[in-house]
Amino acid sequence: MGIRVRGFEYVPASATVKVGEKLSVPNADDAPHTLTDRSDARAFDSGTIKGGQTGEVSFGTPGTYAYFCEFHPFMKGSVTVTR
């Protein structure tokens, strides 16, 4: 499962994964991006994903999480985590 970064957008912006499953985040842009939890807890963060590279995140708790790019806060989406 993955969420691709292309044209300063997450494609798709919403995804569903299971607890413990890794979500890959390939970056097709030249600019760096992140996939970071929007809550103050910062439960997950891909770290900086440079252009042409792939990052990943995993989730330990079921729920729906909003995320954004720390470099480009207008980029947003959500991940639903199930058992």
Secondary structure, DSSP 8 states (H G I E B T S, - for coil): -B-EEETTEEESSEEEEETT-EEEEEB-SSS-B--EE-STT---B---B-TT-EEEEE-SS-EEEEEE-SS-TT-EEEEEEE-
